Amino acid sequence: MSCPYTSQQNGKAERKHKHVTELGLTLLAQAKMSLHYWWEAFSTSFYLINRLPSSVNPNKSPFSLLFGKKPDYNALNSFGCACYPCLKPYNQHKLQFHTT
């Protein structure tokens, strides 16, 4: 039984929720992205957590335990990156910056 008007007091679930939340917020902070992209950051954090080796099963990830094969780390991409759109067609004169 948990206390009324409080979140559930399940230690494992609370720790996992905190881990996912902290990793998602870290991804957003490192990429300098707004909270508007929280869904993509948290989905990426779930993806990464399931492919990283855990301390419970040394050198085994949840993905490898479930599917019986090692995860493909070549499919990983960077989360968030700088974007420099070409503004040359919209410039008023030739001395304006081509990108921002």
PEJO-V885477 format. One record per backbone hydrogen bond with DSSP energy under -0.5 kcal/mol. NH is the residue of the N-H (numbers start at 1). CO is the residue of the C=O. Records with the same first field share a line. If there is no record, write none. Layout:
NH->CO, CO
This chain:
6->3
10->8
11->9
14->10
15->11
16->12
17->13
18->14
19->15
20->16
21->17
22->18
23->19
24->20
25->21
26->22
27->23
28->24
29->25
30->26
31->27
32->28, 29
33->28
37->34
38->35
41->37
42->38
43->39
44->40
45->41
46->42
47->43
48->44
49->45
50->46
51->47, 48
52->48
54->57, 60
58->56
60->57
62->52
63->50
65->61
66->62
67->63
68->64
73->71
75->72
76->73
80->78
85->83
87->85, 98
88->98
90->87
91->87, 88
96->93
